[in-house]
């Protein structure tokens, strides 16, 4: 048995070591990013980090906020060199943690200089696609920094500056300290704030200030694109974004930022994404998203969604996602609140602000409900598991997605929060709503960014404060149960019902046109690429029962060469008769005929009004701000 004295000394040693490991650098980390080679998708970085003699471990950000997973693009870190007084010192990667680099700082040294290149050709804000083209770039600072292990990112000060291609302008929530011909220097911030403040830049730039002059805090749309034409936002859309700012003010009654920047990249050459930040959002869409009707329809909800995250996700954050630094693992069990409630509020605000009509909102809701209803994986995987499994699901291929499930905590949770909203309205005879929950849960004091973590019990308590009910039981049932059908109770309580008919849903058709696919998911049970390759097949559907599977390639329909139009004609011809649909498909160089007994015609989802119920859905979409 160890003596108490020995045990005491061991504990003291361990405590001192832990404190030393958590000590932040005594001076700011200087970060210089040369982005002049961005068109070749290379960022060149030089860091200066205070470091006393002895062992030093530097880490590359691994768990990236908003990605909810270890998506730090470590494979893109190249050309790493560490120097002291101009002399190279050897480094060694940790054999277990690929994101950690060990060095031994020699006696007499006070700092280390680190140079590295970041390859950005296949990573954009943690998603697929390039971060730069010949005309635009998207700089996420987590891609270009190293920092000492074991520290709290709030405690690390960083002095950043960036060099951009000649003639390019930029947008960011960072405050500019000094700008010369070559470099833009920003005010020092914490590492947390730096990683939370991306920068976009481009040769074609436009700035739109939302709201009347003098309104505080300031809200700005910073746009970059491949051409000036891509940045031509219409006056009605600009008014709608001004409405969005006003609507969030009425919804939350507080703003937890000093200024807010909608960073908006319009390009077909870079990765498309939306990533939330406290004082900005990083949004990338197609080059014609402001001018093409289908792209505009599909992307209208992007900025409202990411804007809502400033309150729900950044300010109020699940405890499992409120980590101390970028190496600490995240727990995503409450992503159905973080992302799901944001999905619901974002789409409601898209309609309230005028970016969607109410009919478009209902079409989008119908498409969501139907997609979840035709997700066969719900028969074995509860919704909460799609949140917990975000690390492995986010980058999964589309094949067998219906059976595997995807990031369903986004769309299905929208249906759950609609149910919560309608139930509050019913319980209170329309005197209260989810808007009241948002004010109490996400409101508070306006000002500088802060993080207020929460747990499931906090959500339940806040809902009970608005309208007493067994919210814990309802929410646990919705997220933990294995069910055959999607939760459409909120749609029905809202005075509508989900129906299917042969009238195309505008969202379905827009996706088909842009992605060059054809969706027969609600009839035959598959969607198919223009080449004829099946992208996914729904288990239990007519196509699945006939033996078809993802990856097979359609060749012919009833003896005629395959095309979407030929297949649609065959479905129409077979409606309400006894004929069978004969599909020839290639499966890895072998051909086979698949016979499908289907006579239901084409099916698209829509919402149909139920006159026997009050139209609570229309009430929900009523703007809050006075015009």
C-alpha positions as CSV (number, residue, x, y, z in Angstrom):
1,X,0.0,0.0,0.0
2,X,1.3,3.4,-0.9
3,X,1.9,5.8,2.0
4,X,-0.4,8.9,2.3
5,X,2.7,11.1,1.9
6,X,3.6,9.4,-1.4
7,X,0.0,9.7,-2.6
8,X,0.0,13.4,-1.7
9,X,3.2,14.1,-3.6
10,X,1.9,12.2,-6.7
11,X,-1.4,14.2,-6.6
12,X,0.5,17.5,-6.2
13,X,2.8,16.6,-9.2
14,X,-0.1,15.6,-11.4
15,X,-1.9,18.9,-10.5
16,X,1.1,21.0,-11.3
17,X,1.6,19.2,-14.6
18,X,-2.0,19.7,-15.5
19,X,-1.8,23.4,-14.7
20,X,1.4,23.7,-16.8
21,X,-0.2,21.9,-19.7
22,X,-3.1,24.4,-19.6
23,X,-1.0,27.5,-19.5
24,X,-1.7,29.8,-22.4
25,X,1.2,31.5,-24.2
26,X,2.4,34.6,-22.4
27,X,2.2,36.7,-25.6
28,X,-0.2,36.7,-28.4
29,X,0.2,34.1,-31.2
30,X,1.0,36.1,-34.3
31,X,-0.7,34.6,-37.4
32,X,0.3,35.7,-40.9
33,X,-1.6,34.2,-43.7
34,X,-0.4,34.8,-47.2
35,X,-3.4,34.1,-49.4
36,X,-2.0,35.5,-52.7
37,X,-1.7,31.9,-54.0
38,X,-5.3,31.1,-53.2
39,X,-6.3,30.7,-56.8
40,X,-4.1,27.6,-56.7
41,X,-5.8,26.6,-53.4
42,X,-2.7,27.1,-51.2
43,X,-2.7,29.3,-48.1
44,X,0.8,30.0,-46.7
45,X,1.0,30.7,-43.0
46,X,3.7,31.9,-40.5
47,X,3.0,31.6,-36.8
48,X,5.0,33.1,-33.9
49,X,4.3,31.3,-30.6
50,X,5.8,32.2,-27.2
51,X,7.4,29.0,-25.8
52,X,9.9,28.5,-22.9
53,X,12.7,25.9,-23.2
54,X,11.6,22.3,-22.9
55,X,9.0,20.0,-24.3
56,X,6.2,21.7,-26.4
57,X,3.2,20.1,-28.1
58,X,1.4,22.0,-30.7
59,X,-2.0,20.9,-32.0
60,X,-4.0,21.5,-35.1
61,X,-7.7,22.2,-34.5
62,X,-9.6,18.9,-34.8
63,X,-13.2,19.2,-33.5
64,X,-14.6,22.1,-35.5
65,X,-17.7,24.0,-34.2
66,X,-20.6,23.8,-36.5
67,X,-19.3,20.6,-38.0
68,X,-19.9,18.8,-34.7
69,X,-17.1,16.3,-35.6
70,X,-13.4,15.9,-36.0
71,X,-13.3,17.5,-39.4
72,X,-10.1,19.6,-39.1
73,X,-8.5,19.0,-42.5
74,X,-5.2,17.7,-41.1
75,X,-4.3,15.9,-44.4
76,X,-4.1,19.3,-46.0
77,X,-1.4,20.6,-43.7
78,X,1.8,20.5,-45.6
79,X,5.3,22.1,-45.6
80,X,5.5,22.2,-41.8
81,X,8.7,23.7,-40.4
82,X,9.4,24.8,-36.8
83,X,12.3,27.1,-36.1
84,X,14.0,28.9,-33.2
85,X,16.2,31.9,-34.0
86,X,16.1,30.9,-37.7
87,X,17.3,27.4,-37.1
88,X,15.1,24.4,-37.8
89,X,14.3,22.2,-34.9
90,X,12.9,18.7,-35.4
91,X,9.3,17.9,-34.8
92,X,7.5,14.6,-34.4
93,X,3.9,13.8,-34.9
94,X,2.2,12.0,-32.1
95,X,1.8,8.3,-33.1
96,X,-1.8,8.2,-31.8
97,X,-3.1,11.7,-32.1
98,X,-2.4,12.7,-35.7
99,X,-3.3,16.3,-34.8
100,X,-0.4,16.8,-32.3
101,X,3.2,17.7,-33.0
102,X,6.0,17.4,-30.4
103,X,9.1,19.6,-30.3
104,X,11.9,20.2,-27.8
105,X,12.5,24.0,-27.5
106,X,16.2,24.6,-26.8
107,X,17.6,26.5,-23.9
108,X,17.6,30.3,-24.3
109,X,14.6,30.3,-26.6
110,X,11.6,32.4,-25.9
111,X,9.4,31.6,-28.9
112,X,9.1,29.3,-31.9
113,X,8.4,30.2,-35.5
114,X,6.1,27.9,-37.4
115,X,5.6,27.9,-41.2
116,X,3.1,25.7,-43.0
117,X,1.0,25.5,-46.1
118,X,-2.7,24.6,-46.2
119,X,-4.0,22.9,-49.3
120,X,-7.6,24.0,-49.8
121,X,-8.6,22.2,-53.0
122,X,-11.0,19.7,-51.3
123,X,-12.1,21.4,-48.1
124,X,-14.4,24.3,-47.7
125,X,-15.6,25.1,-44.1
126,X,-15.4,21.4,-43.2
127,X,-17.3,20.2,-46.3
128,X,-16.5,19.1,-49.8
129,X,-15.2,21.3,-52.5
130,X,-12.5,23.9,-52.9
131,X,-12.1,26.9,-50.6
132,X,-10.9,29.2,-53.4
133,X,-11.1,29.8,-57.2
134,X,-9.5,32.4,-59.5
135,X,-11.9,35.0,-58.2
136,X,-12.9,34.1,-54.6
137,X,-11.5,32.6,-51.4
138,X,-13.0,31.5,-48.1
139,X,-10.5,31.5,-45.2
140,X,-11.4,29.5,-42.1
141,X,-8.8,30.2,-39.5
142,X,-8.9,26.8,-38.0
143,X,-7.2,25.6,-41.2
144,X,-4.1,27.7,-40.7
145,X,-3.3,27.6,-37.0
146,X,-1.4,25.5,-34.4
147,X,-1.7,26.2,-30.7
148,X,-0.3,24.7,-27.5
149,X,-2.1,21.6,-26.3
150,X,-4.2,21.6,-23.2
151,X,-5.2,25.3,-23.1
152,X,-8.6,26.9,-23.1
153,X,-9.1,28.6,-26.5
154,X,-10.7,31.5,-24.7
155,X,-7.3,32.1,-23.0
156,X,-5.1,32.2,-26.1
157,X,-4.7,35.6,-27.6
158,X,-4.0,35.8,-31.4
159,X,-2.9,38.7,-33.5
160,X,-4.0,37.9,-37.1
161,X,-3.2,39.4,-40.4
162,X,-3.7,38.4,-44.0
163,X,-2.3,39.2,-47.4
164,X,-4.8,39.0,-50.3
165,X,-4.5,38.9,-54.0
166,X,-4.0,42.3,-55.5
167,X,-7.3,44.3,-55.9
168,X,-9.4,41.9,-53.8
169,X,-11.8,43.1,-51.2
170,X,-12.9,41.2,-48.1
171,X,-15.6,40.7,-45.5
172,X,-15.3,39.4,-42.0
173,X,-16.6,40.1,-38.5
174,X,-13.0,40.8,-37.3
175,X,-12.1,44.5,-36.7
176,X,-9.4,45.9,-39.0
177,X,-6.6,47.5,-37.1
178,X,-4.4,48.6,-40.0
179,X,-4.5,48.0,-43.8
180,X,-1.6,48.6,-46.1
181,X,-1.1,47.8,-49.8
182,X,0.0,44.3,-49.0
183,X,-1.4,43.3,-45.6
184,X,-4.6,43.6,-43.6
185,X,-4.0,43.5,-39.9
186,X,-6.8,42.8,-37.4
187,X,-7.2,43.6,-33.8
188,X,-6.0,40.8,-31.5
189,X,-8.7,38.4,-30.4
190,X,-9.0,35.1,-28.5
191,X,-8.4,32.0,-30.5
192,X,-12.1,31.2,-30.0
193,X,-13.1,34.4,-31.6
194,X,-10.6,34.0,-34.5
195,X,-11.8,30.5,-35.4
196,X,-15.4,31.9,-35.1
197,X,-14.6,34.7,-37.5
198,X,-14.0,33.5,-41.1
199,X,-13.0,35.8,-43.9
200,X,-14.2,35.8,-47.5
201,X,-12.5,37.8,-50.3
202,X,-12.7,38.2,-54.0
203,X,-12.0,40.3,-57.0
204,X,-15.8,41.0,-57.3
205,X,-17.2,42.3,-54.1
206,X,-20.4,44.0,-53.0
207,X,-21.4,45.2,-49.5
208,X,-25.0,45.7,-48.6
209,X,-25.9,47.4,-45.3
210,X,-29.2,46.2,-43.9
211,X,-31.6,48.7,-42.3
212,X,-31.5,52.5,-42.0
213,X,-28.2,54.3,-41.3
214,X,-27.4,54.5,-37.6
215,X,-29.2,51.2,-36.7
216,X,-27.2,49.2,-34.1
217,X,-25.8,46.7,-34.1
218,X,-24.8,46.9,-37.8
219,X,-25.9,44.1,-40.1
220,X,-24.0,43.7,-43.4
221,X,-24.1,41.3,-46.3
222,X,-20.6,40.9,-47.7
223,X,-20.8,39.2,-51.1
224,X,-18.1,37.9,-53.4
225,X,-18.6,36.1,-56.7
226,X,-17.1,35.0,-60.0
227,X,-18.6,38.1,-61.7
228,X,-20.3,41.3,-60.8
229,X,-23.4,40.0,-62.4
230,X,-23.7,37.2,-59.8
231,X,-23.9,39.8,-57.0
232,X,-27.0,41.6,-58.3
233,X,-29.5,41.1,-55.5
234,X,-33.0,42.4,-56.3
235,X,-34.6,45.1,-54.3
236,X,-37.4,42.8,-53.0
237,X,-34.7,40.3,-51.7
238,X,-32.8,43.1,-50.0
239,X,-36.0,44.2,-48.4
240,X,-36.7,40.6,-47.3
241,X,-33.2,40.4,-45.6
242,X,-33.9,43.7,-43.8
243,X,-37.2,42.1,-42.7
244,X,-35.2,39.1,-41.5
245,X,-33.1,41.4,-39.2
246,X,-36.3,43.0,-37.9
247,X,-38.0,39.6,-37.4
248,X,-35.2,38.1,-35.4
249,X,-35.2,41.2,-33.2
250,X,-38.9,40.7,-32.4
251,X,-38.5,36.9,-32.0
252,X,-35.5,36.9,-29.6
253,X,-35.6,40.4,-28.1
254,X,-31.8,40.4,-27.7
255,X,-28.7,40.3,-29.9
256,X,-25.6,38.6,-28.7
257,X,-23.2,40.2,-31.1
258,X,-21.6,43.6,-31.6
259,X,-22.1,43.5,-35.4
260,X,-23.2,40.8,-37.8
261,X,-21.9,39.9,-41.2
262,X,-23.7,37.6,-43.7
263,X,-20.6,36.3,-45.6
264,X,-22.1,35.3,-49.0
265,X,-20.0,33.6,-51.7
266,X,-21.7,33.0,-55.1
267,X,-19.7,30.6,-57.2
268,X,-19.9,27.3,-59.0
269,X,-16.2,26.7,-58.5
270,X,-16.0,26.4,-54.8
271,X,-17.6,24.1,-52.2
272,X,-21.2,25.0,-51.2
273,X,-22.0,25.2,-47.5
274,X,-23.5,27.2,-44.6
275,X,-21.6,27.5,-41.4
276,X,-22.7,29.4,-38.3
277,X,-20.7,31.8,-36.3
278,X,-21.5,34.1,-33.4
279,X,-21.1,37.4,-35.3
280,X,-21.2,36.1,-38.9
281,X,-22.2,33.2,-41.0
282,X,-20.2,31.7,-43.8
283,X,-22.5,30.9,-46.7
284,X,-21.5,29.6,-50.2
285,X,-24.0,28.9,-53.0
286,X,-24.1,28.6,-56.8
287,X,-23.1,31.5,-58.9
288,X,-26.7,32.2,-60.0
289,X,-28.4,31.7,-56.7
290,X,-29.7,35.3,-56.8
291,X,-30.9,35.2,-60.4
292,X,-32.0,31.6,-61.2
293,X,-35.5,30.9,-59.9
294,X,-34.8,27.2,-58.9
295,X,-31.6,28.0,-57.1
296,X,-33.1,31.0,-55.3
297,X,-36.0,28.9,-54.1
298,X,-33.8,26.2,-52.7
299,X,-31.2,28.6,-51.1
300,X,-33.7,31.2,-49.7
301,X,-33.6,29.6,-46.3
302,X,-29.8,29.4,-45.9
303,X,-29.0,32.8,-44.5
304,X,-32.0,32.8,-42.1
305,X,-31.0,29.3,-40.8
306,X,-27.4,30.3,-40.2
307,X,-28.5,33.7,-38.7
308,X,-30.7,31.9,-36.1
309,X,-27.7,29.9,-35.0
310,X,-26.3,33.1,-33.5
311,X,-28.9,32.6,-30.8
312,X,-29.5,28.8,-31.0
313,X,-26.2,27.1,-31.2
314,X,-23.7,29.8,-30.5
315,X,-25.2,31.7,-27.6
316,X,-27.3,28.8,-26.2
317,X,-25.4,25.7,-26.8
318,X,-25.8,22.0,-25.7
319,X,-23.3,21.3,-22.9
320,X,-21.8,18.4,-25.0
321,X,-20.9,20.9,-27.7
322,X,-19.6,23.7,-25.5
323,X,-16.0,22.4,-25.4
324,X,-13.0,24.3,-24.0
325,X,-10.8,23.9,-27.1
326,X,-10.7,22.2,-30.5
327,X,-9.2,18.9,-29.4
328,X,-11.9,18.1,-26.8
329,X,-14.5,15.7,-28.3
330,X,-18.0,16.9,-28.9
331,X,-21.2,15.1,-27.9
332,X,-24.1,15.7,-30.4
333,X,-27.1,14.1,-28.6
334,X,-28.9,17.4,-28.5
335,X,-28.4,18.3,-32.2
336,X,-32.1,17.9,-32.7
337,X,-32.4,21.1,-30.7
338,X,-29.2,22.8,-32.0
339,X,-29.9,22.1,-35.7
340,X,-33.6,20.9,-35.6
341,X,-35.0,24.0,-33.8
342,X,-32.8,26.2,-36.0
343,X,-34.2,24.4,-39.1
344,X,-37.8,25.1,-37.9
345,X,-37.2,28.7,-36.9
346,X,-35.0,29.4,-40.0
347,X,-37.8,28.2,-42.4
348,X,-40.5,30.1,-40.5
349,X,-38.4,33.3,-40.7
350,X,-37.8,32.7,-44.4
351,X,-41.6,33.0,-44.8
352,X,-42.1,35.8,-42.2
353,X,-39.4,37.9,-43.9
354,X,-40.8,37.4,-47.4
355,X,-38.0,35.3,-48.9
356,X,-40.6,32.6,-49.4
357,X,-44.3,32.9,-49.8
358,X,-46.5,31.0,-47.4
359,X,-47.4,28.5,-50.2
360,X,-43.7,27.9,-50.8
361,X,-43.2,27.3,-47.1
362,X,-45.9,24.7,-47.1
363,X,-44.4,23.0,-50.2
364,X,-41.1,22.8,-48.5
365,X,-42.7,21.4,-45.3
366,X,-44.6,18.8,-47.4
367,X,-41.4,17.7,-49.1
368,X,-39.6,17.4,-45.7
369,X,-42.5,15.4,-44.1
370,X,-42.7,13.0,-47.1
371,X,-38.9,12.5,-47.3
372,X,-38.9,11.5,-43.6
373,X,-42.0,9.3,-44.0
374,X,-40.2,7.4,-46.8
375,X,-37.0,6.9,-44.8
376,X,-37.0,3.2,-44.1
377,X,-34.2,3.5,-41.6
378,X,-36.5,5.0,-39.0
379,X,-37.7,1.4,-38.5
380,X,-34.4,0.6,-36.7
381,X,-32.6,3.8,-35.9
382,X,-34.1,6.4,-33.6
383,X,-33.7,10.1,-34.5
384,X,-31.4,10.8,-31.6
385,X,-28.9,8.3,-32.9
386,X,-28.6,10.3,-36.1
387,X,-27.4,13.2,-33.9
388,X,-25.0,11.1,-31.8
389,X,-23.6,9.5,-35.0
390,X,-23.0,12.8,-36.9
391,X,-19.3,12.0,-37.1
392,X,-19.9,8.9,-39.2
393,X,-23.1,10.0,-41.0
394,X,-22.1,13.5,-42.3
395,X,-19.8,12.3,-45.1
396,X,-21.7,9.0,-45.9
397,X,-22.5,8.3,-49.6
398,X,-26.1,8.6,-50.8
399,X,-26.4,4.9,-51.7
400,X,-28.7,3.2,-49.2
401,X,-29.2,6.5,-47.4
402,X,-32.9,5.7,-46.8
403,X,-32.0,2.5,-44.9
404,X,-28.9,3.9,-43.1
405,X,-30.5,7.3,-42.4
406,X,-28.7,10.6,-42.8
407,X,-28.6,13.8,-40.8
408,X,-32.3,13.5,-40.1
409,X,-32.0,15.6,-36.9
410,X,-32.3,18.5,-39.3
411,X,-35.5,17.8,-41.2
412,X,-37.4,15.5,-38.8
413,X,-36.7,17.8,-35.9
414,X,-38.4,20.6,-37.9
415,X,-41.6,18.5,-37.7
416,X,-41.1,18.0,-34.0
417,X,-40.7,21.7,-33.2
418,X,-43.7,22.5,-35.3
419,X,-45.6,20.0,-33.2
420,X,-44.3,21.8,-30.0
421,X,-45.3,25.2,-31.4
422,X,-48.9,24.1,-32.3
423,X,-49.3,22.3,-29.0
424,X,-48.3,25.4,-27.0
425,X,-50.8,27.4,-29.1
426,X,-53.6,24.9,-28.4
427,X,-52.8,24.6,-24.7
428,X,-52.8,28.4,-24.3
429,X,-55.7,29.1,-26.7
430,X,-53.2,30.9,-28.9
431,X,-52.1,33.3,-26.2
432,X,-48.6,31.8,-26.2
433,X,-46.4,30.1,-28.7
434,X,-42.9,28.9,-29.4
435,X,-41.9,32.5,-29.9
436,X,-42.3,33.0,-26.1
437,X,-40.0,30.1,-25.5
438,X,-37.4,31.6,-27.8
439,X,-37.5,35.0,-26.0
440,X,-37.0,33.4,-22.6
441,X,-34.5,30.7,-23.6
442,X,-32.4,32.6,-26.2
443,X,-33.0,36.2,-25.1
444,X,-31.4,37.7,-22.1
445,X,-28.9,40.5,-22.2
446,X,-27.8,42.0,-25.5
447,X,-24.1,42.6,-26.0
448,X,-20.8,40.8,-26.7
449,X,-20.8,37.1,-27.7
450,X,-21.2,34.6,-24.8
451,X,-22.0,30.9,-24.5
452,X,-24.7,29.7,-22.1
453,X,-24.7,25.8,-22.1
454,X,-27.9,23.8,-21.6
455,X,-29.0,20.3,-21.0
456,X,-32.2,18.5,-22.0
457,X,-33.8,19.3,-18.6
458,X,-33.3,23.0,-19.2
459,X,-35.2,22.8,-22.5
460,X,-38.1,21.0,-20.8
461,X,-38.2,23.5,-17.9
462,X,-38.3,26.5,-20.3
463,X,-41.1,24.9,-22.3
464,X,-43.0,24.3,-19.0
465,X,-42.6,27.9,-18.1
466,X,-44.4,28.8,-21.3
467,X,-47.1,26.2,-21.2
468,X,-47.2,23.3,-18.6
469,X,-47.2,19.9,-20.2
470,X,-45.3,16.6,-20.3
471,X,-42.7,18.1,-22.6
472,X,-40.0,15.7,-21.4
473,X,-42.2,12.7,-22.3
474,X,-43.2,14.0,-25.7
475,X,-39.7,15.0,-26.8
476,X,-38.2,11.7,-25.6
477,X,-40.8,9.8,-27.4
478,X,-40.2,11.7,-30.6
479,X,-36.4,11.4,-30.6
480,X,-35.9,8.0,-29.0
481,X,-38.7,5.9,-30.5
482,X,-38.5,3.6,-33.5
483,X,-41.5,4.5,-35.7
484,X,-42.9,3.6,-39.1
485,X,-44.1,7.0,-40.0
486,X,-42.8,10.6,-39.7
487,X,-44.2,12.8,-36.9
488,X,-46.8,14.8,-38.8
489,X,-48.9,15.7,-35.7
490,X,-47.7,19.3,-35.9
491,X,-48.9,19.6,-39.5
492,X,-52.3,18.2,-38.6
493,X,-52.6,20.3,-35.5
494,X,-51.7,23.3,-37.7
495,X,-54.9,22.7,-39.8
496,X,-53.3,20.8,-42.7
497,X,-52.6,17.3,-43.9
498,X,-49.9,15.6,-45.9
499,X,-51.3,14.3,-49.3
500,X,-49.8,13.0,-52.5
501,X,-51.0,13.7,-56.1
502,X,-49.5,14.0,-59.6
503,X,-48.9,17.8,-59.4
504,X,-45.1,18.3,-59.1
505,X,-43.9,19.8,-55.9
506,X,-41.8,22.9,-56.8
507,X,-39.0,21.9,-54.5
508,X,-38.8,18.4,-55.9
509,X,-38.6,19.8,-59.4
510,X,-36.0,22.4,-58.5
511,X,-33.7,19.8,-57.0
512,X,-34.2,17.6,-60.1
513,X,-33.3,20.4,-62.5
514,X,-30.2,21.6,-60.6
515,X,-28.8,18.2,-59.7
516,X,-29.7,16.6,-63.0
517,X,-31.7,13.8,-61.3
518,X,-35.2,12.5,-61.4
519,X,-37.0,11.6,-58.2
520,X,-39.5,8.7,-58.3
521,X,-39.1,8.2,-54.5
522,X,-42.7,8.6,-53.6
523,X,-44.0,6.3,-56.3
524,X,-41.5,3.6,-57.5
525,X,-39.1,4.2,-54.6
526,X,-35.9,5.5,-56.1
527,X,-34.1,8.6,-57.5
528,X,-31.9,8.3,-60.5
529,X,-29.1,10.3,-62.1
530,X,-29.2,11.6,-65.6
531,X,-26.9,8.8,-66.6
532,X,-29.5,6.3,-65.5
533,X,-27.6,5.3,-62.3
534,X,-29.8,4.7,-59.3
535,X,-28.7,6.9,-56.4
536,X,-30.8,5.3,-53.8
537,X,-33.7,2.8,-53.5
538,X,-36.1,2.8,-50.6
539,X,-36.4,-0.6,-48.8
540,X,-39.9,-1.9,-49.0
541,X,-40.8,0.2,-52.1
542,X,-42.0,-1.4,-55.4
543,X,-38.5,-1.0,-56.9
544,X,-36.9,-2.6,-53.9
545,X,-39.4,-5.5,-54.0
546,X,-38.5,-6.1,-57.6
547,X,-34.8,-6.4,-56.8
548,X,-33.4,-3.0,-57.8
549,X,-30.6,-1.4,-55.8
550,X,-28.4,1.7,-55.7
551,X,-25.6,1.7,-58.2
552,X,-27.5,-0.2,-60.8
553,X,-28.0,1.6,-64.1
554,X,-31.3,1.9,-66.0
555,X,-31.0,1.0,-69.6
556,X,-34.6,0.6,-70.9
557,X,-38.2,1.1,-69.9
558,X,-40.8,-1.3,-71.4
559,X,-38.3,-2.0,-74.3
560,X,-37.4,1.6,-74.9
561,X,-34.2,3.4,-74.1
562,X,-34.4,5.0,-70.6
563,X,-35.0,8.6,-70.0
564,X,-36.9,10.4,-67.2
565,X,-39.7,11.3,-69.7
566,X,-40.0,7.7,-71.0
567,X,-40.3,6.4,-67.4
568,X,-42.8,9.0,-66.5
569,X,-44.9,8.2,-69.6
570,X,-44.8,4.5,-68.6
571,X,-45.9,5.2,-65.1
572,X,-48.8,7.3,-66.4
573,X,-49.7,4.6,-68.9
574,X,-49.7,1.9,-66.2
575,X,-51.9,3.8,-63.8
576,X,-55.0,1.9,-62.7
577,X,-54.4,-1.1,-65.0
578,X,-52.9,-4.6,-64.6
579,X,-49.8,-4.0,-66.8
580,X,-46.3,-4.3,-65.2
581,X,-43.4,-2.0,-65.6
582,X,-40.5,-3.7,-67.2
583,X,-37.1,-2.1,-66.4
584,X,-33.8,-3.4,-67.8
585,X,-30.9,-2.4,-65.6
586,X,-27.1,-3.1,-65.7
587,X,-25.5,-4.3,-62.6
588,X,-21.7,-4.4,-62.9
589,X,-21.7,-5.6,-66.6
590,X,-24.6,-7.9,-66.2
591,X,-28.1,-7.0,-67.5
592,X,-31.4,-8.1,-66.1
593,X,-35.1,-7.3,-66.5
594,X,-36.9,-6.1,-63.3
595,X,-40.7,-6.4,-63.3
596,X,-42.5,-3.9,-61.1
597,X,-46.2,-4.1,-60.2
598,X,-47.1,-0.5,-59.7
599,X,-50.2,1.3,-60.7
600,X,-50.4,4.4,-58.5
601,X,-49.1,7.0,-61.0
602,X,-46.7,9.8,-60.2
603,X,-46.8,11.0,-56.6
604,X,-45.6,14.4,-55.2
605,X,-46.2,15.6,-51.6
606,X,-48.3,18.6,-50.8
607,X,-50.2,20.0,-47.8
608,X,-54.0,20.1,-48.0
609,X,-56.1,22.4,-45.9
610,X,-58.3,20.7,-43.2
611,X,-61.2,23.1,-42.7
612,X,-62.2,21.4,-39.5
613,X,-59.1,22.7,-37.8
614,X,-58.0,26.3,-37.1
615,X,-55.2,27.4,-39.5
616,X,-52.4,27.6,-36.9
617,X,-49.8,27.2,-39.6
618,X,-50.9,30.5,-41.1
619,X,-50.8,32.1,-37.6
620,X,-47.2,30.8,-37.2
621,X,-46.1,32.5,-40.4
622,X,-47.5,35.9,-39.5
623,X,-44.7,38.5,-39.3
624,X,-43.9,39.8,-35.8
625,X,-42.2,43.1,-36.8
626,X,-44.4,46.1,-37.5
627,X,-44.1,47.2,-41.1
